[in-house]
Amino acid sequence: MLHTLVLRGVHATPRTVVLDLGKLFLQIQLHTHVTVQPYTRGQWDSEISQVTSAKRGFRIGMALDFGEYVLAFVTLDNIFTPHWGRSLADLPIQHADVYHEYHAFLSAVATWIDTRRLSKNTKQLGLAVNAVRGANRVFGGIGVYTIIEVFYLAGLSVFLTEYELFSCPSRIARFCEAFWIQFLEPQYHGFILAATKAQRRRYSYWLHVYGKKATNMSLRMAQLRQEYCAVTRSERRGLFDVFEPTLIQAALQKELNLGHLIFGESQWRNMGGAVPAKPDPLTKKLRAIGILFALFELCGH
């Protein structure tokens, strides 16, 4: 059957690449240290295939030859996972892309929150950062450094428990909006994804806290931090989180935003925001399970 396959299109999820090959779909799961790289025929024949993995610094987990071009899945350790299916629905990895499918992402988050809340095996007392990273079918693409950056943008302590985060509408909404902010800056040379040392150093300027000894913040954010650090954990109920709204300003300016959950509907209107007549999936779910505003005044916001 392989000789009958024709590349008709390419899809993606946060951690997979999906090739539409006509009669079959091929999904490649991009584990740590795996990326997809197209090469011209000349690059493949004269360069890549002529040197060992030790000399080039990476291995070829799998490569698809399309004649003039070769599509390679390059890896440091040969750990990658292919999945075949006769339709997109047959493929096992189905998480929504937070950037391109925000409505579907919010729906998945809402369902996950409700499922965790009702589970008898989940007391939600563990760290929220671990719960999020463990739910990679919902929060696809969050890793060891992005989780820290997202929490910073959302004004969330990395020591919050799962319950403390996902029982507070404002915190949930800030987390979702911060996750929407993008962290990647592709560096292509022709078709080759290969950042120079200077570009790698420049990328560090995009990060606020990961790998940093110090970070910059606005005066009002610094004041919130001082107030937050001055009290014990048990005294923080009702205290504002260390949240600077301008850090997620771009997310709050998109058509589908959660400003009404972050600030409350009245305050959001006073700030010039609009509350949609038809609620988004997350707002609808929080309202249905009774935590939309029940805890709003009790959590940091």
HUJOPE-V921192 format. One line per field, one symbol per residue. burial: + if it has 9 or more other C-alpha atoms within 8 Angstrom, else -. A space follows every 50 residues. Layout:
BEGIN
burial: ???
END
This chain:
BEGIN
burial: ----+-------++++++++++-++++++++--+-++++++-+++-++-- --+--+-++++-+-----++++++++-+++--+++-----+---++++-- ++++++++++++++-+-------+-++++-+++-++-+++-+---+++++ ++++++-+-++++++++++++++++++++++------+--+++-+---++ --+---+++-----------++-++--+-------+---+++++---+-- ++----+++++++++-+++---+------++++++++---+++-++--++ +
END
